[in-house]
């Protein structure tokens, strides 16, 4: 009889390795190895451009204006609270660029997906950049920015497609992975 069984055939206590997996030891070890270089830089930038917190706040990593991922319910809606890149010519400084394609002009029934990019950004702010199970923190592993929405032409599907193609081409030509938050056209 293999496994962890008592002589009566019933399961016995789990082995030490199984216990570690059950208790999340591996994930905790991966989390400890991640570091916080980019988080520390984000906090420092937040304190600089968002002003240090009120004197009554003991945690001096908190700024007056919300400029980091935390708290999840505050701030300007960008994808997972990553920085908004106003000057899209600087996209080459990032690994991943999120861009919205708010388009639903090709549909005649149940339109509304043009609101998808903003809805995705809004809900994504509730999530952390860290995934405990995989031991990955997007902030520490990737340089990611939100470029905002592509300017689509509401009455012209062909010109809207041209705008989307130009935006995605610009990002891809810089060697940056585009993530497109978009609506449907059917």
C-alpha positions as CSV (number, residue, x, y, z in Angstrom):
1,X,0.0,0.0,0.0
2,X,1.6,3.3,-1.1
3,X,1.1,6.8,0.3
4,X,0.4,7.9,3.9
5,X,-1.9,5.1,5.2
6,X,-2.2,3.5,8.6
7,X,-2.3,-0.3,8.8
8,X,-6.1,-0.1,8.7
9,X,-6.1,1.5,5.2
10,X,-7.2,4.9,6.4
11,X,-5.2,7.9,5.4
12,X,-2.5,8.8,7.9
13,X,-1.0,12.2,8.7
14,X,0.4,14.1,5.6
15,X,4.1,14.1,5.2
16,X,6.1,17.3,5.9
17,X,6.4,18.3,2.3
18,X,2.6,18.1,1.9
19,X,2.1,20.2,5.0
20,X,4.5,22.8,3.6
21,X,2.5,23.0,0.4
22,X,-0.8,23.2,2.3
23,X,0.4,26.0,4.5
24,X,1.8,28.1,1.6
25,X,5.4,27.8,2.6
26,X,6.6,27.7,-1.1
27,X,4.6,30.8,-1.9
28,X,5.9,32.6,1.1
29,X,9.4,31.8,0.2
30,X,8.9,33.1,-3.4
31,X,7.3,36.2,-2.0
32,X,10.3,36.9,0.3
33,X,12.7,36.5,-2.7
34,X,10.8,39.0,-4.9
35,X,12.2,42.2,-3.4
36,X,10.6,45.6,-3.4
37,X,12.8,47.8,-5.6
38,X,10.1,49.1,-7.9
39,X,7.5,49.4,-5.0
40,X,10.1,51.4,-3.0
41,X,10.6,53.7,-6.1
42,X,6.9,54.1,-6.6
43,X,6.5,55.1,-2.9
44,X,9.4,57.6,-3.2
45,X,7.9,59.1,-6.3
46,X,4.5,59.3,-4.7
47,X,5.9,61.2,-1.7
48,X,7.6,63.6,-4.1
49,X,4.8,64.3,-6.5
50,X,1.8,63.5,-4.1
51,X,3.3,65.3,-1.1
52,X,4.2,63.7,2.2
53,X,1.3,62.7,4.5
54,X,-0.2,64.8,7.2
55,X,1.9,65.1,10.4
56,X,-0.6,62.9,12.3
57,X,0.1,59.9,9.9
58,X,2.8,57.6,11.4
59,X,3.4,55.6,8.3
60,X,5.7,57.9,6.3
61,X,5.3,55.9,3.1
62,X,1.8,57.3,2.7
63,X,1.4,60.5,0.6
64,X,-1.2,63.2,0.8
65,X,-2.6,62.5,-2.7
66,X,-3.0,58.8,-3.8
67,X,-0.2,58.2,-6.3
68,X,0.4,54.4,-5.8
69,X,-1.6,51.2,-6.1
70,X,-2.8,51.6,-2.5
71,X,-5.5,52.1,-1.4
72,X,-7.2,50.1,-4.1
73,X,-10.4,52.1,-3.9
74,X,-8.8,55.5,-4.7
75,X,-6.9,57.2,-7.4
76,X,-7.4,57.7,-11.1
77,X,-8.5,54.7,-13.0
78,X,-5.6,53.1,-14.8
79,X,-5.1,49.4,-15.4
80,X,-4.2,47.9,-11.9
81,X,-3.2,51.4,-10.9
82,X,-0.1,51.3,-13.0
83,X,1.2,54.7,-14.2
84,X,-0.6,56.6,-16.9
85,X,1.8,57.4,-19.7
86,X,0.8,60.7,-21.1
87,X,3.6,60.9,-23.7
88,X,3.1,57.8,-25.8
89,X,6.4,58.4,-27.5
90,X,8.0,57.2,-24.3
91,X,6.3,53.8,-24.5
92,X,9.7,52.1,-25.4
93,X,10.7,52.6,-21.8
94,X,8.2,49.9,-20.8
95,X,7.7,46.1,-21.2
96,X,3.9,46.2,-21.4
97,X,1.5,48.9,-22.5
98,X,-2.2,48.8,-21.8
99,X,-4.4,50.6,-24.2
100,X,-8.2,50.8,-24.5
101,X,-10.1,50.4,-27.7
102,X,-13.6,51.6,-26.8
103,X,-15.4,50.4,-29.9
104,X,-18.8,49.0,-30.4
105,X,-20.0,50.8,-33.6
106,X,-20.3,47.6,-35.6
107,X,-23.1,46.2,-33.6
108,X,-26.8,46.8,-34.0
109,X,-27.9,45.0,-30.9
110,X,-26.8,45.3,-27.3
111,X,-24.1,47.9,-27.8
112,X,-22.3,49.3,-24.8
113,X,-19.0,47.5,-24.9
114,X,-17.4,50.9,-25.7
115,X,-17.5,51.3,-21.9
116,X,-15.4,48.1,-21.5
117,X,-12.0,49.6,-21.2
118,X,-13.0,52.0,-18.3
119,X,-14.9,49.2,-16.6
120,X,-11.9,46.9,-16.8
121,X,-9.6,49.6,-15.4
122,X,-12.1,50.3,-12.6
123,X,-12.4,46.7,-11.4
124,X,-8.6,46.0,-11.9
125,X,-7.8,48.6,-9.3
126,X,-9.3,46.2,-6.7
127,X,-6.6,43.7,-7.3
128,X,-3.0,43.6,-6.3
129,X,0.0,43.3,-8.6
130,X,1.1,40.3,-6.5
131,X,-0.1,36.7,-7.0
132,X,0.5,34.6,-4.0
133,X,0.0,31.2,-5.6
134,X,2.6,31.9,-8.4
135,X,4.9,34.1,-6.3
136,X,4.9,36.8,-9.0
137,X,4.6,40.5,-8.6
138,X,3.9,42.3,-11.9
139,X,5.3,45.6,-10.5
140,X,8.7,43.9,-9.7
141,X,8.9,41.8,-12.9
142,X,7.6,44.1,-15.6
143,X,7.6,47.8,-16.4
144,X,3.9,48.4,-17.2
145,X,2.1,51.6,-18.2
146,X,-1.4,52.5,-19.2
147,X,-1.6,54.6,-22.4
148,X,-5.2,55.4,-22.0
149,X,-7.8,54.9,-24.8
150,X,-7.3,55.1,-28.5
151,X,-9.3,57.9,-30.1
152,X,-11.9,56.0,-32.2
153,X,-14.2,57.7,-34.7
154,X,-17.7,56.8,-33.5
155,X,-19.4,57.0,-36.9
156,X,-16.7,55.3,-39.0
157,X,-15.7,51.7,-38.4
158,X,-12.9,51.7,-41.0
159,X,-11.2,54.9,-39.6
160,X,-11.6,53.4,-36.1
161,X,-9.8,50.3,-37.2
162,X,-7.1,52.4,-38.8
163,X,-6.7,54.3,-35.5
164,X,-6.5,51.0,-33.5
165,X,-4.0,49.5,-36.0
166,X,-1.8,52.6,-35.8
167,X,-1.8,52.6,-32.0
168,X,-1.0,48.9,-31.7
169,X,1.7,49.2,-34.4
170,X,3.3,52.1,-32.5
171,X,3.5,50.0,-29.3
172,X,4.7,46.8,-31.0
173,X,7.3,48.6,-33.1
174,X,9.0,49.8,-29.9
175,X,9.3,46.2,-28.7
176,X,6.6,46.6,-26.1
177,X,3.8,44.0,-25.6
178,X,0.4,45.6,-26.1
179,X,-2.6,44.6,-24.0
180,X,-5.7,45.9,-25.6
181,X,-8.9,46.4,-23.5
182,X,-11.6,46.6,-26.1
183,X,-15.2,46.4,-27.1
184,X,-16.9,44.2,-29.6
185,X,-17.7,45.2,-33.2
186,X,-20.4,42.5,-33.9
